[in-house]
Amino acid sequence: MTTLRYPAAARLPLSIRPLLFCLCLSAAVWARAAAGDATPANRPGCQPRCGDVDIPYPFGIVGGDHQCAIHTGFNVNCTRVNGTDRPFMGPFEVTNISVHDAKAWMKMGISWRCYDVDQIKLSATSGGNFTDTPFRFSYEDNKVFVIGCNTLAYMRSIPYITGCYTTCSTDVIAKNGSCSAAAGCCALDVPKGLAYLDTYFNEYYNTSGGCSYILVMEEEAFSYSTTYRTSSSFWYAYGGQVPVVMDWRIRPDTCEDATSNNASYAYACVSDHSDCVNTTNGLGYRCKCRDGYQGNPYVNDGCTGLVCSSPS
């Protein structure tokens, strides 16, 4: 019987040794995590989850005798809905939080206008006001969508007004998955720094029936169907609420101001191997772990990871 023998590290080519060293470190990190020495994500005594959603610091669930969030702008209410615990920030349900990307996913309403079987017009509008909060609508991940035949709809937010006119032209063949204004759908960019929005329909359009919609929604989650422009199927497809991505910041200060001796609040990037980053979606700062590290930069010893180097 032949015995297989793995070569000693000293016999490996020099280009392979750093990789072997990293693999050994990876095994050590996983062993510590299995033993309960995982990267901390919350303050001691604070509930880490609400239902199926992780609530990492700087967010915190309201309750108990102490503040679990870094400040009240990151307070999360864990509310039981139909027998299931769900996290809410104000009226909006939170479905995911990313510390690494400083993003939060929320469900928001759809503005719609439809005609019933008797051609009576029914409508409901929806919006959101995050002006005095750490959140802004992500201009990278969201789009403003307008859907309908002969529909002119707008999104208003100081100092912005954006909207478009959609038709159902007989010269254009509408296709599922293809959003174009002539086929009853258009997509508009979300402006930077958007914290407040309101929506409305021009009353002089879509007077002949069907349904019209305007909404802000995560672009990746949107898929157009030709049935949306003439019926209520879009509203039912998403249960009346669509996913929206929100960028968040710790405070509306620059990194320079946050790290100065004159700062009004404690600096949030407390972990070793963490850095301050100025946000691009409005004024403010957030924290991140340095390259080669991962975890939560907002808690002590939160950034852990691997730095690959050749053994001596």
DAKA-V214983 format. One record per backbone hydrogen bond with DSSP energy under -1.0 kcal/mol. CO is the residue of the C=O (numbers start at 1). NH is the residue of the N-H. E is the energy in kcal/mol with one decimal. If there is no record, write none. Layout:
BEGIN
co: <CO CO>
nh: <NH NH>
e: <E E>
END
This chain:
BEGIN
co: <8 9 13 13 16 17 18 19 20 21 22 23 24 25 26 27 28 29 30 31 32 33 41 43 48 50 53 56 58 60 71 72 74 76 77 79 81 84 86 87 88 89 92 93 96 98 102 103 104 105 105 106 108 111 112 113 114 116 120 122 124 128 130 134 136 138 141 143 144 145 146 147 150 151 152 153 154 155 156 157 160 162 164 166 169 175 180 180 181 181 182 184 186 188 191 194 195 197 198 200 202 210 212 213 214 215 217 219 224 225 232 233 234 235 238 242 243 244 245 246 247 251 251 254 255 260 268 273 275 277 284 285 286 288 290 294 296 297 299 302 304>
nh: <11 12 16 17 20 21 22 23 24 25 26 27 28 29 30 31 32 33 34 35 37 36 57 46 55 53 50 59 70 76 74 75 60 62 88 86 84 81 79 94 77 92 89 107 105 103 248 98 246 95 96 244 242 214 124 212 122 119 116 114 112 197 133 249 247 142 219 217 188 215 186 213 206 166 202 164 200 162 198 160 157 155 153 151 172 178 183 185 167 184 169 148 146 144 194 137 130 128 156 154 205 115 113 147 111 145 143 222 177 228 236 237 238 240 241 108 218 106 138 104 136 253 285 258 259 263 270 290 288 286 279 250 277 275 293 304 299 271 302 296 294>
e: <-1.6 -1.2 -1.6 -1.1 -2.1 -2.4 -2.3 -2.4 -2.0 -2.0 -2.9 -2.1 -1.7 -2.4 -2.5 -2.0 -2.0 -2.2 -2.4 -1.3 -2.9 -1.4 -3.3 -1.8 -3.2 -1.9 -2.5 -2.1 -2.5 -2.6 -2.3 -1.6 -1.7 -2.9 -2.5 -2.9 -1.7 -3.4 -2.9 -2.8 -2.8 -1.6 -2.7 -2.1 -2.7 -1.6 -2.0 -3.1 -3.2 -2.6 -1.1 -3.0 -2.8 -1.9 -2.4 -2.2 -3.4 -2.4 -2.0 -2.7 -2.7 -2.2 -1.7 -1.6 -2.9 -1.4 -2.8 -2.2 -2.9 -2.0 -2.1 -2.7 -1.3 -2.8 -3.0 -1.5 -1.9 -2.4 -2.1 -4.9 -3.2 -3.4 -1.7 -2.0 -1.1 -1.8 -1.4 -2.1 -2.9 -1.2 -1.9 -2.1 -2.2 -2.8 -1.0 -2.7 -3.6 -1.6 -3.5 -2.6 -1.6 -1.2 -2.1 -2.3 -1.6 -2.8 -2.3 -1.3 -2.7 -1.8 -1.8 -2.3 -1.2 -2.4 -1.6 -2.4 -3.1 -2.7 -2.4 -2.4 -2.4 -1.4 -1.6 -2.7 -1.8 -1.3 -1.9 -2.8 -2.2 -2.5 -2.4 -2.9 -2.8 -2.9 -2.1 -3.0 -1.2 -1.9 -1.8 -1.4 -3.9>
END
